[in-house]
Amino acid sequence: MPASASAASLTKYMKRGDRVLILGASGGVGTCVWQFAKLYGASFIAGTSTASELVLSLGADRVFDYRTTNWWEVPKNLTSFST
């Protein structure tokens, strides 16, 4: 199964109000997943090493550089999705 199809199958668990953490959000599969997240009304935090302004402009609620941030700490440290 192609990675994008596999990622798309995860969206059956998404619903309005969910928060989704997507690593590699500026890549092909990441882009596919966050578009589905938005379609289903979920908020998403985008981990990316490049194109953070692009990802923000396309609808990310928050963007961080996963090369310099401990991504597993990001959800714990959020009190809101403001950028």
C-alpha positions as CSV (number, residue, x, y, z in Angstrom):
1,M,0.0,0.0,0.0
2,P,1.4,3.4,-0.9
3,A,2.3,5.6,2.1
4,S,-0.2,8.2,1.3
5,A,-3.0,5.7,1.1
6,S,-1.9,4.2,4.5
7,A,-1.8,7.8,5.9
8,A,-5.3,8.5,4.5
9,S,-6.7,5.4,6.2
10,L,-5.8,6.8,9.6
11,T,-8.2,9.7,9.0
12,K,-11.1,7.5,9.8
13,Y,-10.2,8.1,13.4
14,M,-10.1,11.9,13.1
15,K,-13.0,14.1,14.2
16,R,-13.7,17.7,14.7
17,G,-11.7,19.1,17.6
18,D,-8.9,16.5,17.6
19,R,-5.3,17.7,17.7
20,V,-2.9,16.0,15.3
21,L,0.9,16.1,15.5
22,I,2.4,15.6,12.0
23,L,6.1,15.1,11.6
24,G,7.4,15.8,8.1
25,A,4.4,18.0,7.4
26,S,6.0,19.7,4.4
27,G,6.6,16.4,2.6
28,G,4.3,14.4,0.4
29,V,2.7,12.1,2.9
30,G,2.6,14.8,5.6
31,T,0.9,17.2,3.3
32,C,-1.7,14.5,2.5
33,V,-2.4,13.8,6.2
34,W,-2.8,17.5,7.3
35,Q,-5.2,18.2,4.4
36,F,-7.3,15.3,5.7
37,A,-7.0,16.6,9.3
38,K,-8.3,20.0,8.2
39,L,-11.0,18.4,6.1
40,Y,-12.3,16.6,9.2
41,G,-12.0,19.6,11.4
42,A,-8.9,18.6,13.4
43,S,-6.2,21.1,14.5
44,F,-2.7,20.2,13.6
45,I,0.8,20.9,14.8
46,A,3.4,20.6,12.0
47,G,6.9,19.4,12.6
48,T,9.1,20.3,9.7
49,S,12.7,21.0,8.9
50,T,12.0,23.3,6.0
51,A,9.2,25.3,4.6
52,S,7.7,26.3,7.9
53,E,6.3,29.5,6.5
54,L,4.7,27.6,3.7
55,V,3.1,25.1,6.1
56,L,1.8,27.9,8.3
57,S,0.3,29.7,5.3
58,L,-1.4,26.5,4.2
59,G,-3.2,26.1,7.5
60,A,-1.0,24.7,10.3
61,D,-2.1,25.8,13.7
62,R,1.5,25.7,14.9
63,V,4.8,24.8,13.3
64,F,8.1,23.8,14.9
65,D,11.5,22.6,13.7
66,Y,11.8,19.0,14.6
67,R,15.6,19.2,14.2
68,T,16.0,21.5,17.2
69,T,12.9,20.6,19.2
70,N,12.1,17.5,21.2
71,W,8.9,16.7,19.3
72,W,7.6,14.4,22.0
73,E,7.6,17.3,24.4
74,V,5.6,19.6,22.0
75,P,2.1,18.3,22.9
76,K,2.8,18.4,26.6
77,N,4.0,22.0,26.5
78,L,1.0,23.5,24.6
79,T,-1.6,25.4,26.4
80,S,-3.1,26.7,23.1
81,F,-2.6,26.5,19.4
82,S,-1.6,30.1,19.0
83,T,1.5,30.6,17.0
